[in-house]
Amino acid sequence: MTIDRYKSKRVTVNFPDALYEKIALAAERETRTVSQQIVHLCGEAFETREKREEGK
């Protein structure tokens, strides 16, 4: 998934502590910032969702 790094929106999101820790650990393992990891995970989730919808 290609993300245009020059056009973006800012939002404030509150995560439960346990979920934030999981995201932060994954970000560290994958050499991303927490913000980049959240964008990456959201992108993956939507790709999966779109594929599932296509299969219906």
N, CA, C and O atoms as a Tripos MOL2 file, in Angstrom:
@<TRIPOS>MOLECULE
protein
  224   223    56     0     0
PROTEIN
NO_CHARGES

@<TRIPOS>ATOM
      1 N           0.8380   -1.1720    0.0000 N.3       1 MET1
      2 CA          0.0000    0.0000    0.0000 C.3       1 MET1
      3 C           0.8860    1.2390    0.0000 C.2       1 MET1
      4 O           1.7910    1.3540    0.8270 O.2       1 MET1
      5 N           0.6350    2.1550   -0.9100 N.am      2 THR2
      6 CA          1.4100    3.3880   -0.9860 C.3       2 THR2
      7 C           0.6570    4.4910   -0.2550 C.2       2 THR2
      8 O          -0.5280    4.7150   -0.5030 O.2       2 THR2
      9 N           1.3380    5.1620    0.6280 N.am      3 ILE3
     10 CA          0.7220    6.2460    1.3840 C.3       3 ILE3
     11 C           1.4370    7.5340    1.0300 C.2       3 ILE3
     12 O           2.6610    7.6280    1.1200 O.2       3 ILE3
     13 N           0.6530    8.5280    0.6250 N.am      4 ASP4
     14 CA          1.2120    9.8290    0.2800 C.3       4 ASP4
     15 C           1.6150   10.5370    1.5720 C.2       4 ASP4
     16 O           0.7550   10.9860    2.3290 O.2       4 ASP4
     17 N           2.9080   10.6370    1.8210 N.am      5 ARG5
     18 CA          3.4030   11.2160    3.0610 C.3       5 ARG5
     19 C           3.2550   12.7430    3.1050 C.2       5 ARG5
     20 O           3.4460   13.3540    4.1570 O.2       5 ARG5
     21 N           2.9210   13.3460    1.9820 N.am      6 TYR6
     22 CA          2.8260   14.7960    1.9390 C.3       6 TYR6
     23 C           1.4110   15.2990    2.1920 C.2       6 TYR6
     24 O           1.2170   16.4780    2.4910 O.2       6 TYR6
     25 N           0.4360   14.4290    2.0760 N.am      7 LYS7
     26 CA         -0.9460   14.7990    2.3390 C.3       7 LYS7
     27 C          -1.4400   13.9140    3.4690 C.2       7 LYS7
     28 O          -1.5420   12.6970    3.3110 O.2       7 LYS7
     29 N          -1.7440   14.5110    4.5910 N.am      8 SER8
     30 CA         -2.2090   13.7140    5.7140 C.3       8 SER8
     31 C          -3.0950   14.5410    6.6210 C.2       8 SER8
     32 O          -3.0960   15.7710    6.5790 O.2       8 SER8
     33 N          -3.8400   13.8380    7.4320 N.am      9 LYS9
     34 CA         -4.7100   14.4720    8.4300 C.3       9 LYS9
     35 C          -4.2080   14.0790    9.8010 C.2       9 LYS9
     36 O          -3.6340   13.0050    9.9800 O.2       9 LYS9
     37 N          -4.4220   14.9430   10.7580 N.am     10 ARG10
     38 CA         -4.0690   14.6540   12.1500 C.3      10 ARG10
     39 C          -5.3320   14.3550   12.9280 C.2      10 ARG10
     40 O          -6.3510   15.0300   12.7820 O.2      10 ARG10
     41 N          -5.2420   13.3290   13.7590 N.am     11 VAL11
     42 CA         -6.3470   13.0010   14.6630 C.3      11 VAL11
     43 C          -5.7590   12.6040   16.0070 C.2      11 VAL11
     44 O          -4.6230   12.1380   16.0960 O.2      11 VAL11
     45 N          -6.5400   12.7950   17.0280 N.am     12 THR12
     46 CA         -6.1400   12.3360   18.3520 C.3      12 THR12
     47 C          -6.9440   11.0880   18.6580 C.2      12 THR12
     48 O          -8.1720   11.0890   18.5750 O.2      12 THR12
     49 N          -6.2400   10.0250   19.0110 N.am     13 VAL13
     50 CA         -6.8910    8.7540   19.3140 C.3      13 VAL13
     51 C          -6.4020    8.2880   20.6730 C.2      13 VAL13
     52 O          -5.2060    8.3290   20.9610 O.2      13 VAL13
     53 N          -7.3220    7.8500   21.4970 N.am     14 ASN14
     54 CA         -6.9730    7.3080   22.8030 C.3      14 ASN14
     55 C          -7.0100    5.7880   22.7340 C.2      14 ASN14
     56 O          -8.0390    5.1970   22.4080 O.2      14 ASN14
     57 N          -5.8790    5.1620   23.0410 N.am     15 PHE15
     58 CA         -5.7680    3.7040   23.0290 C.3      15 PHE15
     59 C          -5.7090    3.1840   24.4570 C.2      15 PHE15
     60 O          -5.1090    3.8160   25.3270 O.2      15 PHE15
     61 N          -6.3270    2.0420   24.6980 N.am     16 PRO16
     62 CA         -6.0980    1.3970   25.9940 C.3      16 PRO16
     63 C          -4.5930    1.1130   26.1320 C.2      16 PRO16
     64 O          -3.9150    0.8420   25.1400 O.2      16 PRO16
     65 N          -4.0840    1.1770   27.3530 N.am     17 ASP17
     66 CA         -2.6450    0.9890   27.5790 C.3      17 ASP17
     67 C          -2.1140   -0.2970   26.9640 C.2      17 ASP17
     68 O          -1.0640   -0.2920   26.3220 O.2      17 ASP17
     69 N          -2.8300   -1.3920   27.1570 N.am     18 ALA18
     70 CA         -2.3550   -2.6910   26.6610 C.3      18 ALA18
     71 C          -2.2490   -2.7010   25.1340 C.2      18 ALA18
     72 O          -1.2920   -3.2470   24.5850 O.2      18 ALA18
     73 N          -3.2160   -2.1070   24.4530 N.am     19 LEU19
     74 CA         -3.1720   -2.0570   22.9910 C.3      19 LEU19
     75 C          -2.0290   -1.1610   22.5230 C.2      19 LEU19
     76 O          -1.3230   -1.5020   21.5740 O.2      19 LEU19
     77 N          -1.8440   -0.0200   23.1820 N.am     20 TYR20
     78 CA         -0.7450    0.8720   22.8210 C.3      20 TYR20
     79 C           0.5970    0.1530   22.9520 C.2      20 TYR20
     80 O           1.4630    0.2880   22.0880 O.2      20 TYR20
     81 N           0.7670   -0.6020   24.0220 N.am     21 GLU21
     82 CA          2.0260   -1.3360   24.2210 C.3      21 GLU21
     83 C           2.2610   -2.3380   23.1020 C.2      21 GLU21
     84 O           3.3900   -2.4880   22.6350 O.2      21 GLU21
     85 N           1.2080   -3.0260   22.6650 N.am     22 LYS22
     86 CA          1.3520   -3.9760   21.5490 C.3      22 LYS22
     87 C           1.7760   -3.2540   20.2760 C.2      22 LYS22
     88 O           2.6410   -3.7280   19.5390 O.2      22 LYS22
     89 N           1.1600   -2.1100   20.0270 N.am     23 ILE23
     90 CA          1.5080   -1.3260   18.8360 C.3      23 ILE23
     91 C           2.9450   -0.8320   18.9210 C.2      23 ILE23
     92 O           3.6900   -0.8990   17.9430 O.2      23 ILE23
     93 N           3.3320   -0.3380   20.0890 N.am     24 ALA24
     94 CA          4.6910    0.1790   20.2740 C.3      24 ALA24
     95 C           5.7350   -0.9180   20.1010 C.2      24 ALA24
     96 O           6.7780   -0.6860   19.4910 O.2      24 ALA24
     97 N           5.4650   -2.1120   20.6310 N.am     25 LEU25
     98 CA          6.4050   -3.2280   20.4700 C.3      25 LEU25
     99 C           6.5260   -3.6410   19.0100 C.2      25 LEU25
    100 O           7.6260   -3.8950   18.5210 O.2      25 LEU25
    101 N           5.3910   -3.7080   18.3130 N.am     26 ALA26
    102 CA          5.4280   -4.0490   16.8910 C.3      26 ALA26
    103 C           6.1880   -2.9870   16.1040 C.2      26 ALA26
    104 O           6.9610   -3.3110   15.2020 O.2      26 ALA26
    105 N           5.9710   -1.7370   16.4430 N.am     27 ALA27
    106 CA          6.6720   -0.6380   15.7620 C.3      27 ALA27
    107 C           8.1770   -0.7600   15.9420 C.2      27 ALA27
    108 O           8.9410   -0.5770   14.9940 O.2      27 ALA27
    109 N           8.5960   -1.0670   17.1530 N.am     28 GLU28
    110 CA         10.0270   -1.2190   17.4230 C.3      28 GLU28
    111 C          10.6090   -2.3810   16.6230 C.2      28 GLU28
    112 O          11.6780   -2.2530   16.0270 O.2      28 GLU28
    113 N           9.9110   -3.5050   16.6090 N.am     29 ARG29
    114 CA         10.3870   -4.6840   15.8610 C.3      29 ARG29
    115 C          10.4860   -4.3910   14.3740 C.2      29 ARG29
    116 O          11.3770   -4.9020   13.6960 O.2      29 ARG29
    117 N           9.5720   -3.5700   13.8640 N.am     30 GLU30
    118 CA          9.5120   -3.3050   12.4260 C.3      30 GLU30
    119 C          10.1570   -1.9710   12.0470 C.2      30 GLU30
    120 O           9.9940   -1.4940   10.9240 O.2      30 GLU30
    121 N          10.8820   -1.3800   12.9810 N.am     31 THR31
    122 CA         11.6250   -0.1350   12.7730 C.3      31 THR31
    123 C          10.7300    0.9840   12.2320 C.2      31 THR31
    124 O          11.0490    1.6320   11.2360 O.2      31 THR31
    125 N           9.6110    1.1890   12.9130 N.am     32 ARG32
    126 CA          8.7000    2.2710   12.5720 C.3      32 ARG32
    127 C           8.4220    3.0870   13.8280 C.2      32 ARG32
    128 O           8.6540    2.6270   14.9470 O.2      32 ARG32
    129 N           7.9230    4.2990   13.6290 N.am     33 THR33
    130 CA          7.4120    5.0510   14.7680 C.3      33 THR33
    131 C           6.0390    4.4720   15.1050 C.2      33 THR33
    132 O           5.4550    3.7400   14.3070 O.2      33 THR33
    133 N           5.5370    4.8010   16.2730 N.am     34 VAL34
    134 CA          4.2000    4.3320   16.6410 C.3      34 VAL34
    135 C           3.1750    4.8640   15.6320 C.2      34 VAL34
    136 O           2.2810    4.1310   15.2080 O.2      34 VAL34
    137 N           3.3050    6.1060   15.2580 N.am     35 SER35
    138 CA          2.3840    6.6930   14.2780 C.3      35 SER35
    139 C           2.4390    5.9440   12.9440 C.2      35 SER35
    140 O           1.4010    5.6120   12.3710 O.2      35 SER35
    141 N           3.6410    5.6820   12.4580 N.am     36 GLN36
    142 CA          3.7950    4.9360   11.2030 C.3      36 GLN36
    143 C           3.2110    3.5370   11.3290 C.2      36 GLN36
    144 O           2.6130    3.0240   10.3830 O.2      36 GLN36
    145 N           3.3800    2.9180   12.4930 N.am     37 GLN37
    146 CA          2.8570    1.5710   12.7090 C.3      37 GLN37
    147 C           1.3300    1.5720   12.6690 C.2      37 GLN37
    148 O           0.7230    0.6730   12.0870 O.2      37 GLN37
    149 N           0.7140    2.5670   13.2780 N.am     38 ILE38
    150 CA         -0.7400    2.6540   13.2700 C.3      38 ILE38
    151 C          -1.2560    2.8200   11.8420 C.2      38 ILE38
    152 O          -2.2260    2.1680   11.4550 O.2      38 ILE38
    153 N          -0.6200    3.6770   11.0650 N.am     39 VAL39
    154 CA         -1.0150    3.8650    9.6680 C.3      39 VAL39
    155 C          -0.8360    2.5560    8.9000 C.2      39 VAL39
    156 O          -1.7060    2.1750    8.1180 O.2      39 VAL39
    157 N           0.2780    1.8700    9.1150 N.am     40 HIS40
    158 CA          0.5490    0.5960    8.4480 C.3      40 HIS40
    159 C          -0.5170   -0.4400    8.8010 C.2      40 HIS40
    160 O          -1.0540   -1.1060    7.9160 O.2      40 HIS40
    161 N          -0.8230   -0.5740   10.0860 N.am     41 LEU41
    162 CA         -1.8130   -1.5590   10.5240 C.3      41 LEU41
    163 C          -3.2090   -1.2320    9.9950 C.2      41 LEU41
    164 O          -3.9500   -2.1330    9.6050 O.2      41 LEU41
    165 N          -3.5630    0.0280    9.9800 N.am     42 CYS42
    166 CA         -4.8600    0.4200    9.4240 C.3      42 CYS42
    167 C          -4.9230    0.0960    7.9360 C.2      42 CYS42
    168 O          -5.9360   -0.4010    7.4430 O.2      42 CYS42
    169 N          -3.8470    0.3760    7.2320 N.am     43 GLY43
    170 CA         -3.7920    0.0540    5.8020 C.3      43 GLY43
    171 C          -3.9610   -1.4260    5.5530 C.2      43 GLY43
    172 O          -4.7190   -1.8300    4.6710 O.2      43 GLY43
    173 N          -3.2520   -2.2480    6.3320 N.am     44 GLU44
    174 CA         -3.3900   -3.7040    6.1930 C.3      44 GLU44
    175 C          -4.8210   -4.1610    6.4870 C.2      44 GLU44
    176 O          -5.3700   -5.0050    5.7790 O.2      44 GLU44
    177 N          -5.4080   -3.6010    7.5230 N.am     45 ALA45
    178 CA         -6.7740   -3.9820    7.8950 C.3      45 ALA45
    179 C          -7.7570   -3.6480    6.7780 C.2      45 ALA45
    180 O          -8.6440   -4.4480    6.4790 O.2      45 ALA45
    181 N          -7.6150   -2.4920    6.1640 N.am     46 PHE46
    182 CA         -8.5350   -2.1220    5.0960 C.3      46 PHE46
    183 C          -8.3040   -2.9490    3.8380 C.2      46 PHE46
    184 O          -9.2620   -3.2770    3.1380 O.2      46 PHE46
    185 N          -7.0610   -3.2920    3.5370 N.am     47 GLU47
    186 CA         -6.7920   -4.1670    2.3950 C.3      47 GLU47
    187 C          -7.4590   -5.5190    2.6040 C.2      47 GLU47
    188 O          -8.0880   -6.0500    1.6880 O.2      47 GLU47
    189 N          -7.3260   -6.0750    3.7990 N.am     48 THR48
    190 CA         -7.9510   -7.3600    4.1260 C.3      48 THR48
    191 C          -9.4620   -7.2560    4.0150 C.2      48 THR48
    192 O         -10.1140   -8.1420    3.4630 O.2      48 THR48
    193 N         -10.0050   -6.1910    4.5300 N.am     49 ARG49
    194 CA        -11.4580   -5.9730    4.5010 C.3      49 ARG49
    195 C         -11.9710   -5.8680    3.0550 C.2      49 ARG49
    196 O         -12.9980   -6.4480    2.7040 O.2      49 ARG49
    197 N         -11.2310   -5.1170    2.2270 N.am     50 GLU50
    198 CA        -11.6360   -4.9580    0.8290 C.3      50 GLU50
    199 C         -11.5810   -6.2900    0.0950 C.2      50 GLU50
    200 O         -12.4800   -6.5910   -0.6910 O.2      50 GLU50
    201 N         -10.5610   -7.0880    0.3300 N.am     51 LYS51
    202 CA        -10.4590   -8.4100   -0.3000 C.3      51 LYS51
    203 C         -11.6060   -9.2980    0.1260 C.2      51 LYS51
    204 O         -12.1640  -10.0300   -0.6920 O.2      51 LYS51
    205 N         -11.9670   -9.2430    1.4040 N.am     52 ARG52
    206 CA        -13.0660  -10.0470    1.9110 C.3      52 ARG52
    207 C         -14.3750   -9.6230    1.2620 C.2      52 ARG52
    208 O         -15.2060  -10.4650    0.9220 O.2      52 ARG52
    209 N         -14.5580   -8.3170    1.0890 N.am     53 GLU53
    210 CA        -15.7710   -7.7980    0.4620 C.3      53 GLU53
    211 C         -15.8560   -8.2170   -1.0130 C.2      53 GLU53
    212 O         -16.9420   -8.4980   -1.5200 O.2      53 GLU53
    213 N         -14.7130   -8.2560   -1.6910 N.am     54 GLU54
    214 CA        -14.6830   -8.6700   -3.0910 C.3      54 GLU54
    215 C         -15.0980  -10.1290   -3.2480 C.2      54 GLU54
    216 O         -15.6690  -10.5110   -4.2690 O.2      54 GLU54
    217 N         -14.8110  -10.9330   -2.2420 N.am     55 GLY55
    218 CA        -15.1130  -12.3630   -2.3020 C.3      55 GLY55
    219 C         -16.5740  -12.6970   -2.0590 C.2      55 GLY55
    220 O         -16.9760  -13.8490   -2.2260 O.2      55 GLY55
    221 N         -17.3680  -11.7290   -1.6740 N.am     56 LYS56
    222 CA        -18.7910  -11.9950   -1.3870 C.3      56 LYS56
    223 C         -19.6050  -12.0830   -2.6510 C.2      56 LYS56
    224 O         -20.8160  -12.3010   -2.5910 O.2      56 LYS56
@<TRIPOS>BOND
     1     1     2 1
     2     2     3 1
     3     3     4 2
     4     3     5 am
     5     5     6 1
     6     6     7 1
     7     7     8 2
     8     7     9 am
     9     9    10 1
    10    10    11 1
    11    11    12 2
    12    11    13 am
    13    13    14 1
    14    14    15 1
    15    15    16 2
    16    15    17 am
    17    17    18 1
    18    18    19 1
    19    19    20 2
    20    19    21 am
    21    21    22 1
    22    22    23 1
    23    23    24 2
    24    23    25 am
    25    25    26 1
    26    26    27 1
    27    27    28 2
    28    27    29 am
    29    29    30 1
    30    30    31 1
    31    31    32 2
    32    31    33 am
    33    33    34 1
    34    34    35 1
    35    35    36 2
    36    35    37 am
    37    37    38 1
    38    38    39 1
    39    39    40 2
    40    39    41 am
    41    41    42 1
    42    42    43 1
    43    43    44 2
    44    43    45 am
    45    45    46 1
    46    46    47 1
    47    47    48 2
    48    47    49 am
    49    49    50 1
    50    50    51 1
    51    51    52 2
    52    51    53 am
    53    53    54 1
    54    54    55 1
    55    55    56 2
    56    55    57 am
    57    57    58 1
    58    58    59 1
    59    59    60 2
    60    59    61 am
    61    61    62 1
    62    62    63 1
    63    63    64 2
    64    63    65 am
    65    65    66 1
    66    66    67 1
    67    67    68 2
    68    67    69 am
    69    69    70 1
    70    70    71 1
    71    71    72 2
    72    71    73 am
    73    73    74 1
    74    74    75 1
    75    75    76 2
    76    75    77 am
    77    77    78 1
    78    78    79 1
    79    79    80 2
    80    79    81 am
    81    81    82 1
    82    82    83 1
    83    83    84 2
    84    83    85 am
    85    85    86 1
    86    86    87 1
    87    87    88 2
    88    87    89 am
    89    89    90 1
    90    90    91 1
    91    91    92 2
    92    91    93 am
    93    93    94 1
    94    94    95 1
    95    95    96 2
    96    95    97 am
    97    97    98 1
    98    98    99 1
    99    99   100 2
   100    99   101 am
   101   101   102 1
   102   102   103 1
   103   103   104 2
   104   103   105 am
   105   105   106 1
   106   106   107 1
   107   107   108 2
   108   107   109 am
   109   109   110 1
   110   110   111 1
   111   111   112 2
   112   111   113 am
   113   113   114 1
   114   114   115 1
   115   115   116 2
   116   115   117 am
   117   117   118 1
   118   118   119 1
   119   119   120 2
   120   119   121 am
   121   121   122 1
   122   122   123 1
   123   123   124 2
   124   123   125 am
   125   125   126 1
   126   126   127 1
   127   127   128 2
   128   127   129 am
   129   129   130 1
   130   130   131 1
   131   131   132 2
   132   131   133 am
   133   133   134 1
   134   134   135 1
   135   135   136 2
   136   135   137 am
   137   137   138 1
   138   138   139 1
   139   139   140 2
   140   139   141 am
   141   141   142 1
   142   142   143 1
   143   143   144 2
   144   143   145 am
   145   145   146 1
   146   146   147 1
   147   147   148 2
   148   147   149 am
   149   149   150 1
   150   150   151 1
   151   151   152 2
   152   151   153 am
   153   153   154 1
   154   154   155 1
   155   155   156 2
   156   155   157 am
   157   157   158 1
   158   158   159 1
   159   159   160 2
   160   159   161 am
   161   161   162 1
   162   162   163 1
   163   163   164 2
   164   163   165 am
   165   165   166 1
   166   166   167 1
   167   167   168 2
   168   167   169 am
   169   169   170 1
   170   170   171 1
   171   171   172 2
   172   171   173 am
   173   173   174 1
   174   174   175 1
   175   175   176 2
   176   175   177 am
   177   177   178 1
   178   178   179 1
   179   179   180 2
   180   179   181 am
   181   181   182 1
   182   182   183 1
   183   183   184 2
   184   183   185 am
   185   185   186 1
   186   186   187 1
   187   187   188 2
   188   187   189 am
   189   189   190 1
   190   190   191 1
   191   191   192 2
   192   191   193 am
   193   193   194 1
   194   194   195 1
   195   195   196 2
   196   195   197 am
   197   197   198 1
   198   198   199 1
   199   199   200 2
   200   199   201 am
   201   201   202 1
   202   202   203 1
   203   203   204 2
   204   203   205 am
   205   205   206 1
   206   206   207 1
   207   207   208 2
   208   207   209 am
   209   209   210 1
   210   210   211 1
   211   211   212 2
   212   211   213 am
   213   213   214 1
   214   214   215 1
   215   215   216 2
   216   215   217 am
   217   217   218 1
   218   218   219 1
   219   219   220 2
   220   219   221 am
   221   221   222 1
   222   222   223 1
   223   223   224 2
@<TRIPOS>SUBSTRUCTURE
     1 MET1         2 RESIDUE 1 A MET
     2 THR2         6 RESIDUE 1 A THR
     3 ILE3        10 RESIDUE 1 A ILE
     4 ASP4        14 RESIDUE 1 A ASP
     5 ARG5        18 RESIDUE 1 A ARG
     6 TYR6        22 RESIDUE 1 A TYR
     7 LYS7        26 RESIDUE 1 A LYS
     8 SER8        30 RESIDUE 1 A SER
     9 LYS9        34 RESIDUE 1 A LYS
    10 ARG10       38 RESIDUE 1 A ARG
    11 VAL11       42 RESIDUE 1 A VAL
    12 THR12       46 RESIDUE 1 A THR
    13 VAL13       50 RESIDUE 1 A VAL
    14 ASN14       54 RESIDUE 1 A ASN
    15 PHE15       58 RESIDUE 1 A PHE
    16 PRO16       62 RESIDUE 1 A PRO
    17 ASP17       66 RESIDUE 1 A ASP
    18 ALA18       70 RESIDUE 1 A ALA
    19 LEU19       74 RESIDUE 1 A LEU
    20 TYR20       78 RESIDUE 1 A TYR
    21 GLU21       82 RESIDUE 1 A GLU
    22 LYS22       86 RESIDUE 1 A LYS
    23 ILE23       90 RESIDUE 1 A ILE
    24 ALA24       94 RESIDUE 1 A ALA
    25 LEU25       98 RESIDUE 1 A LEU
    26 ALA26      102 RESIDUE 1 A ALA
    27 ALA27      106 RESIDUE 1 A ALA
    28 GLU28      110 RESIDUE 1 A GLU
    29 ARG29      114 RESIDUE 1 A ARG
    30 GLU30      118 RESIDUE 1 A GLU
    31 THR31      122 RESIDUE 1 A THR
    32 ARG32      126 RESIDUE 1 A ARG
    33 THR33      130 RESIDUE 1 A THR
    34 VAL34      134 RESIDUE 1 A VAL
    35 SER35      138 RESIDUE 1 A SER
    36 GLN36      142 RESIDUE 1 A GLN
    37 GLN37      146 RESIDUE 1 A GLN
    38 ILE38      150 RESIDUE 1 A ILE
    39 VAL39      154 RESIDUE 1 A VAL
    40 HIS40      158 RESIDUE 1 A HIS
    41 LEU41      162 RESIDUE 1 A LEU
    42 CYS42      166 RESIDUE 1 A CYS
    43 GLY43      170 RESIDUE 1 A GLY
    44 GLU44      174 RESIDUE 1 A GLU
    45 ALA45      178 RESIDUE 1 A ALA
    46 PHE46      182 RESIDUE 1 A PHE
    47 GLU47      186 RESIDUE 1 A GLU
    48 THR48      190 RESIDUE 1 A THR
    49 ARG49      194 RESIDUE 1 A ARG
    50 GLU50      198 RESIDUE 1 A GLU
    51 LYS51      202 RESIDUE 1 A LYS
    52 ARG52      206 RESIDUE 1 A ARG
    53 GLU53      210 RESIDUE 1 A GLU
    54 GLU54      214 RESIDUE 1 A GLU
    55 GLY55      218 RESIDUE 1 A GLY
    56 LYS56      222 RESIDUE 1 A LYS
